[in-house]
Amino acid sequence: MGSGPAPFSEIGKRARDLLTKDYNYDQKFSLTIPSSTGMGLTAIGVKKDNIFVGDITSQYRSGSTTVDVKVDTYSNVTTKVTLTDLLPSTKAAVSFSIPDHKSGKLDVEYTRDRAAINSSIGLNPAPLLELAAAIGCSDVAFGGEIGFDTASSSFTKYNAGISFNKPDFSAALVLTDKGQTLKASYVHLVNPLSGTEVAAEMTHRFSTFENGFCIGSVHKVDPFTVVKTRFSDNGKVALLGQREWRPKSLVTVSAEYDTKATSATPKLGLAIALKP
């Protein structure tokens, strides 16, 4: 990361990733086939209960242009065209889905030394407008985001947050849900040699005066094996094991048990990601 701040969406991301990333309680398989010619292919299949869904994504890169085309189980076709260096420090992307003619969207990202601005506008007569901005540096950043629905003339979201980041720890405070929820998160690198980290997130809802928390850890057993744990105030305990059995190919096993629902069976999930 450079000297500038990360986008607003990444405030608190380090703790969120430790507590939620890669946990999966379905059967998931993905295959990624890169190509030196600029054309890549990714196929993903997920079995949830007795339903199987999937999608196939092709990606083509040429210079500063990237084109992604995804086709899912329900024959929806989603296309995204991304242009980098269109203007100095600017990246733009146009996306749309077929047959949803109202799904068109233009995203613009502008990044400078002390600011990161992301904007989005729907390409339809009554668009949804979104704007997020963060200012600061790689160590300290604060910002906010708003969303406005022109069809109903109402705000869909307005959030704010601040983060403090160092190589061995990261802390963030985010006000979400239109100011109704306050989230505080902290992650600390306990042992750089083993990659052991611990994280905690506290949540307070002003409307109901409810408090919640979630704590977790990650530990590298060896350079190819990672173990994660998580415990929430609702009594759910989760465990994850991930093994890189060949470069960029991962096998992940996840389990979750609800200690307050003793009659419920534990949730088990398996994810296999192959990249030849």
Sine and cosine of phi, psi and omega as CSV:
sin_phi,cos_phi,sin_psi,cos_psi,sin_omega,cos_omega
0.00,0.00,0.62,-0.79,0.00,-1.00
-0.98,0.17,-0.32,-0.95,-0.03,-1.00
-0.99,0.17,-0.29,0.96,-0.04,-1.00
-0.98,0.18,0.23,-0.97,0.00,-1.00
-0.97,0.23,0.38,-0.92,0.12,-0.99
-0.98,0.22,0.30,-0.95,0.07,-1.00
-0.84,0.54,0.37,-0.93,-0.03,-1.00
-0.84,0.55,-0.57,0.82,-0.03,-1.00
-0.89,0.45,-0.28,0.96,-0.02,-1.00
-0.99,-0.10,0.03,1.00,0.10,-0.99
-0.92,0.39,0.85,-0.52,-0.06,-1.00
0.99,0.15,0.11,0.99,-0.09,-1.00
-0.92,0.40,-0.58,0.82,-0.04,-1.00
-0.88,0.48,-0.66,0.75,0.05,-1.00
-0.95,0.31,-0.65,0.76,0.02,-1.00
-0.87,0.49,-0.68,0.74,0.00,-1.00
-0.89,0.45,-0.67,0.74,0.00,-1.00
-0.90,0.44,-0.60,0.80,-0.09,-1.00
-1.00,0.08,-0.40,0.92,-0.12,-0.99
-0.78,-0.63,-0.46,0.89,-0.14,-0.99
-0.90,0.44,0.68,-0.73,0.07,-1.00
0.97,0.24,-0.11,0.99,0.11,-0.99
-0.95,0.32,0.80,-0.60,-0.07,-1.00
-0.50,-0.86,0.75,-0.66,-0.06,-1.00
-0.90,-0.44,0.42,0.91,0.10,-0.99
-0.87,-0.49,-0.11,-0.99,0.12,-0.99
-0.97,-0.25,0.89,-0.45,-0.12,-0.99
-0.79,-0.62,0.68,-0.73,0.04,-1.00
-0.72,-0.69,0.73,-0.68,0.05,-1.00
-0.69,-0.72,0.61,-0.79,0.01,-1.00
-0.76,-0.66,0.84,-0.54,0.01,-1.00
-0.90,-0.44,0.81,-0.58,-0.01,-1.00
-0.89,-0.46,0.98,-0.18,0.03,-1.00
-0.98,0.21,0.24,-0.97,0.00,-1.00
-0.57,-0.82,0.64,-0.76,0.02,-1.00
-0.96,0.29,-0.23,0.97,-0.01,-1.00
-1.00,0.07,-0.04,1.00,0.00,-1.00
0.98,-0.21,-0.13,0.99,0.00,-1.00
-0.97,-0.24,0.82,-0.58,0.03,-1.00
-0.83,-0.56,0.35,-0.94,-0.04,-1.00
-0.66,-0.75,0.71,-0.70,0.04,-1.00
-0.74,-0.68,0.79,-0.61,0.05,-1.00
-0.88,-0.48,0.74,-0.67,-0.03,-1.00
-0.77,-0.64,0.75,-0.67,0.07,-1.00
-0.77,-0.64,0.69,-0.73,-0.03,-1.00
-0.74,-0.67,0.78,-0.62,0.10,-0.99
-0.95,-0.32,0.90,-0.44,0.00,-1.00
-0.85,-0.53,0.89,-0.46,-0.15,-0.99
0.85,0.52,-0.88,-0.48,0.02,-1.00
-0.94,-0.34,0.29,0.96,-0.03,-1.00
-0.94,-0.35,0.73,-0.69,0.02,-1.00
-0.91,-0.42,0.82,-0.57,0.05,-1.00
-0.78,-0.62,0.38,-0.93,-0.01,-1.00
-0.26,-0.96,0.11,-0.99,0.07,-1.00
-0.43,-0.90,0.37,-0.93,0.04,-1.00
-0.82,-0.57,0.79,-0.61,-0.02,-1.00
-0.86,-0.51,0.77,-0.64,0.11,-0.99
-0.93,-0.37,0.62,-0.78,-0.02,-1.00
-0.76,-0.65,0.74,-0.67,0.01,-1.00
-0.83,-0.55,0.79,-0.62,0.01,-1.00
-0.90,-0.44,0.72,-0.69,0.07,-1.00
-0.52,-0.85,0.95,-0.31,-0.03,-1.00
0.89,0.46,-0.85,-0.53,-0.02,-1.00
-0.99,-0.12,0.22,0.98,-0.04,-1.00
-0.91,-0.42,0.72,-0.69,0.06,-1.00
-0.79,-0.61,0.76,-0.65,0.01,-1.00
-0.87,-0.50,0.84,-0.54,0.05,-1.00
-0.91,-0.41,0.76,-0.65,0.05,-1.00
-0.79,-0.62,0.84,-0.54,-0.03,-1.00
-0.85,-0.53,0.71,-0.70,0.07,-1.00
-0.86,-0.52,0.81,-0.58,-0.04,-1.00
-0.96,-0.27,-0.05,-1.00,-0.07,-1.00
-0.87,0.50,-0.51,0.86,-0.07,-1.00
-1.00,-0.07,0.33,0.95,0.07,-1.00
0.91,0.42,0.39,0.92,0.13,-0.99
-0.99,0.13,0.72,-0.69,0.00,-1.00
-0.92,-0.39,0.87,-0.49,-0.01,-1.00
-0.91,-0.41,0.78,-0.62,-0.03,-1.00
-0.85,-0.53,0.68,-0.74,0.04,-1.00
-0.69,-0.73,0.80,-0.60,0.02,-1.00
-0.91,-0.41,0.87,-0.50,-0.05,-1.00
-0.91,-0.41,0.76,-0.65,0.02,-1.00
-0.88,-0.48,0.86,-0.51,0.07,-1.00
-0.97,-0.22,0.46,-0.89,-0.01,-1.00
0.85,0.53,0.46,0.89,0.10,-0.99
-0.88,0.47,-0.66,0.75,0.18,-0.98
-0.73,-0.68,0.32,-0.95,0.00,-1.00
-0.81,0.59,0.79,-0.62,0.06,-1.00
0.90,0.44,0.37,0.93,-0.09,-1.00
-0.82,-0.58,0.66,-0.75,0.11,-0.99
-0.78,-0.63,0.71,-0.70,-0.03,-1.00
-0.79,-0.61,0.53,-0.85,0.01,-1.00
-0.61,-0.79,0.71,-0.70,0.09,-1.00
-0.91,-0.42,0.77,-0.63,-0.01,-1.00
-0.72,-0.70,0.48,-0.88,0.05,-1.00
-0.34,-0.94,0.37,-0.93,0.00,-1.00
-0.82,-0.57,0.52,-0.85,0.08,-1.00
-0.87,-0.49,0.80,-0.60,0.32,0.95
-0.99,-0.13,0.17,0.99,-0.04,-1.00
-0.97,0.24,0.99,-0.17,-0.08,-1.00
-0.97,0.24,-0.14,0.99,0.02,-1.00
-0.99,-0.16,0.15,0.99,-0.12,-0.99
-1.00,0.01,-0.06,1.00,-0.03,-1.00
-0.86,0.51,0.63,-0.78,-0.06,-1.00
-0.46,-0.89,0.61,-0.79,0.07,-1.00
-0.89,-0.45,0.84,-0.54,0.04,-1.00
-0.92,-0.40,0.71,-0.70,0.02,-1.00
-0.78,-0.63,0.76,-0.65,0.02,-1.00
-0.86,-0.51,0.80,-0.60,-0.02,-1.00
-0.83,-0.56,0.83,-0.56,-0.09,-1.00
-0.77,-0.64,0.78,-0.62,0.10,-1.00
-0.78,-0.63,-0.07,-1.00,-0.10,-0.99
-0.86,0.50,-0.57,0.82,-0.09,-1.00
-0.83,-0.55,0.22,0.98,-0.04,-1.00
-0.45,-0.89,0.54,-0.84,0.10,-1.00
-0.70,-0.71,0.87,-0.49,-0.07,-1.00
-0.85,-0.53,0.76,-0.64,0.05,-1.00
-0.83,-0.57,0.75,-0.66,0.02,-1.00
-0.73,-0.68,0.45,-0.89,-0.01,-1.00
-0.57,-0.82,0.67,-0.74,0.04,-1.00
-0.65,-0.76,0.74,-0.68,0.05,-1.00
-0.95,0.30,0.65,-0.76,-0.02,-1.00
-1.00,-0.08,0.93,0.36,0.03,-1.00
-0.46,-0.89,0.19,-0.98,-0.08,-1.00
-0.87,0.49,-0.48,0.88,0.03,-1.00
-0.83,-0.56,0.97,0.22,-0.17,-0.99
-0.98,0.21,0.37,-0.93,0.18,-0.98
-1.00,-0.06,0.82,-0.57,-0.03,-1.00
-0.96,-0.30,0.72,-0.69,0.03,-1.00
-0.69,-0.72,0.62,-0.79,0.01,-1.00
-0.59,-0.81,0.76,-0.65,0.04,-1.00
-0.74,-0.68,0.62,-0.78,-0.02,-1.00
-0.59,-0.81,0.59,-0.81,0.08,-1.00
-0.69,-0.73,0.68,-0.74,0.03,-1.00
-0.79,-0.62,0.42,-0.91,-0.02,-1.00
0.71,-0.70,-0.66,-0.75,0.01,-1.00
-0.60,-0.80,-0.13,-0.99,-0.02,-1.00
-0.92,0.38,-0.37,0.93,0.00,-1.00
-1.00,0.02,-0.70,0.72,-0.04,-1.00
-0.78,-0.63,0.77,-0.63,0.01,-1.00
-0.55,-0.84,0.57,-0.82,0.12,-0.99
-0.59,-0.81,0.43,-0.90,-0.06,-1.00
-0.06,-1.00,-0.24,-0.97,-0.02,-1.00
-0.33,-0.95,0.11,-0.99,0.03,-1.00
-0.55,-0.84,0.52,-0.85,0.06,-1.00
-0.69,-0.72,0.46,-0.89,0.09,-1.00
-0.71,-0.71,0.69,-0.72,-0.06,-1.00
-0.73,-0.68,0.80,-0.60,0.02,-1.00
-0.99,-0.11,0.94,-0.34,-0.04,-1.00
-0.94,0.34,-0.38,0.93,0.00,-1.00
-0.92,0.39,-0.65,0.76,-0.01,-1.00
-0.96,-0.27,-0.02,1.00,-0.03,-1.00
0.81,0.59,0.72,0.69,-0.03,-1.00
-0.67,-0.75,0.44,-0.90,0.05,-1.00
-0.99,0.16,0.76,-0.65,0.04,-1.00
-1.00,0.00,-0.39,0.92,0.05,-1.00
-0.25,-0.97,0.46,-0.89,0.21,-0.98
-0.42,-0.91,0.92,-0.40,-0.10,-0.99
-0.77,-0.63,0.34,-0.94,0.03,-1.00
-0.55,-0.84,0.41,-0.91,0.00,-1.00
-0.26,-0.97,0.26,-0.96,0.05,-1.00
-0.60,-0.80,0.58,-0.81,-0.02,-1.00
-0.67,-0.74,0.47,-0.88,0.06,-1.00
-0.74,-0.67,0.86,-0.52,-0.14,-0.99
-0.81,-0.59,0.71,-0.71,0.15,-0.99
-0.68,-0.73,0.29,-0.96,-0.01,-1.00
-0.85,0.53,-0.52,0.86,-0.06,-1.00
-0.98,-0.19,-0.09,1.00,0.07,-1.00
-0.32,-0.95,0.28,-0.96,0.04,-1.00
-0.49,-0.87,0.69,-0.73,0.02,-1.00
-0.75,-0.66,0.57,-0.82,-0.02,-1.00
-0.54,-0.84,0.53,-0.85,0.07,-1.00
-0.75,-0.66,0.87,-0.49,-0.11,-0.99
-0.78,-0.63,0.74,-0.68,0.08,-1.00
-0.97,-0.24,0.91,-0.42,-0.12,-0.99
-0.84,-0.55,-0.09,-1.00,0.03,-1.00
0.80,0.60,0.73,0.68,0.00,-1.00
0.83,0.55,0.66,0.75,0.04,-1.00
0.99,0.15,0.15,0.99,-0.05,-1.00
-1.00,-0.06,-0.27,0.96,-0.06,-1.00
-0.74,-0.67,0.72,-0.69,0.05,-1.00
-0.91,-0.41,0.81,-0.58,0.00,-1.00
-0.87,-0.50,0.76,-0.65,0.07,-1.00
-0.86,-0.51,0.79,-0.61,-0.04,-1.00
-0.75,-0.66,0.47,-0.88,0.00,-1.00
-0.52,-0.86,0.69,-0.72,0.06,-1.00
-0.73,-0.68,0.66,-0.75,-0.08,-1.00
-0.73,-0.68,0.73,-0.69,0.07,-1.00
-1.00,0.10,0.95,-0.31,-0.08,-1.00
-0.98,0.18,-0.72,0.70,-0.06,-1.00
-0.69,-0.73,0.96,-0.28,-0.03,-1.00
-0.89,0.45,-0.50,0.87,-0.05,-1.00
-0.94,0.35,-0.67,0.74,-0.01,-1.00
-1.00,-0.08,-0.08,1.00,-0.02,-1.00
0.93,0.36,0.40,0.91,-0.02,-1.00
-0.97,0.23,0.82,-0.58,0.04,-1.00
-0.75,-0.67,0.50,-0.87,0.10,-0.99
-0.81,-0.59,0.51,-0.86,-0.02,-1.00
-0.60,-0.80,0.44,-0.90,0.05,-1.00
-0.58,-0.82,0.57,-0.82,0.07,-1.00
-0.71,-0.70,0.79,-0.61,0.04,-1.00
-0.94,-0.35,0.65,-0.76,-0.03,-1.00
-0.78,-0.63,0.72,-0.69,0.07,-1.00
-0.77,-0.64,0.79,-0.61,0.02,-1.00
-0.96,-0.26,0.90,-0.44,-0.09,-1.00
-0.93,0.38,-0.54,0.84,-0.07,-1.00
-0.94,0.34,-0.56,0.83,-0.05,-1.00
-0.91,-0.41,-0.07,1.00,-0.03,-1.00
0.86,0.51,0.48,0.88,0.04,-1.00
-1.00,0.02,0.58,-0.81,0.07,-1.00
-0.87,-0.50,0.56,-0.83,0.04,-1.00
-0.56,-0.83,0.33,-0.94,0.03,-1.00
-0.53,-0.85,0.34,-0.94,0.06,-1.00
-0.51,-0.86,0.75,-0.66,0.03,-1.00
-0.82,-0.57,0.49,-0.87,-0.02,-1.00
-0.37,-0.93,0.15,-0.99,0.00,-1.00
-0.52,-0.85,0.34,-0.94,0.10,-0.99
-0.66,-0.75,0.64,-0.77,-0.04,-1.00
-0.60,-0.80,0.75,-0.66,0.06,-1.00
-1.00,-0.02,0.94,-0.34,0.02,-1.00
-0.92,0.40,-0.67,0.74,0.09,-1.00
-0.48,-0.88,0.04,-1.00,-0.05,-1.00
-0.85,0.53,-0.25,0.97,-0.08,-1.00
-0.89,-0.45,-0.05,1.00,-0.10,-1.00
-0.79,-0.61,0.75,-0.66,-0.01,-1.00
-0.81,-0.58,0.67,-0.74,0.07,-1.00
-0.84,-0.55,0.75,-0.66,0.02,-1.00
-0.83,-0.56,0.53,-0.85,0.07,-1.00
-0.75,-0.67,0.41,-0.91,0.02,-1.00
-0.44,-0.90,0.64,-0.77,0.07,-1.00
-0.68,-0.73,0.73,-0.68,-0.02,-1.00
-0.89,-0.45,0.34,-0.94,-0.02,-1.00
-0.93,0.38,-0.29,0.96,0.05,-1.00
-0.99,0.16,0.10,1.00,0.08,-1.00
1.00,-0.01,0.07,1.00,-0.02,-1.00
-1.00,0.01,0.76,-0.65,0.01,-1.00
-0.90,-0.43,0.76,-0.65,-0.05,-1.00
-0.80,-0.60,0.52,-0.86,0.01,-1.00
-0.66,-0.75,0.66,-0.75,-0.02,-1.00
-0.70,-0.72,0.67,-0.74,0.12,-0.99
-0.79,-0.62,0.75,-0.66,-0.04,-1.00
-0.75,-0.66,0.73,-0.69,-0.05,-1.00
-0.79,-0.62,0.82,-0.57,0.10,-0.99
-1.00,-0.01,1.00,-0.06,-0.13,-0.99
-0.99,0.15,-0.24,0.97,0.18,-0.98
-0.43,-0.90,0.31,-0.95,-0.09,-1.00
-0.78,0.62,0.84,-0.54,0.06,-1.00
0.92,0.39,0.19,0.98,0.08,-1.00
-0.92,-0.39,0.84,-0.55,-0.16,-0.99
-0.83,-0.55,0.58,-0.82,0.18,-0.98
-0.86,-0.50,0.84,-0.55,-0.07,-1.00
-0.83,-0.56,0.78,-0.63,0.05,-1.00
-0.89,-0.46,0.79,-0.61,-0.01,-1.00
-0.83,-0.55,0.54,-0.84,0.05,-1.00
-0.59,-0.81,0.57,-0.82,0.04,-1.00
-0.63,-0.78,0.69,-0.73,-0.01,-1.00
-0.77,-0.64,0.76,-0.65,0.03,-1.00
-1.00,-0.07,0.96,-0.27,-0.06,-1.00
-0.93,0.36,-0.31,0.95,0.01,-1.00
-1.00,0.01,-0.19,0.98,0.04,-1.00
-0.87,-0.49,0.98,0.20,-0.12,-0.99
-0.90,0.43,-0.38,0.92,-0.01,-1.00
-1.00,0.10,-0.21,0.98,-0.03,-1.00
-0.99,0.13,0.59,-0.81,0.04,-1.00
-0.99,0.15,0.52,-0.85,0.02,-1.00
-0.89,0.45,0.51,-0.86,0.09,-1.00
-1.00,0.06,0.72,-0.69,0.01,-1.00
-0.80,-0.60,0.63,-0.78,0.00,-1.00
-0.63,-0.77,0.49,-0.87,0.02,-1.00
-0.71,-0.70,0.77,-0.63,0.03,-1.00
-0.77,-0.64,0.78,-0.63,0.03,-1.00
-0.86,-0.51,0.84,-0.54,0.02,-1.00
-0.87,-0.50,0.90,-0.44,-0.03,-1.00
-0.94,-0.34,0.70,-0.72,0.08,-1.00
-0.64,-0.77,1.00,-0.08,-0.05,-1.00
-0.86,0.50,0.00,0.00,0.00,0.00
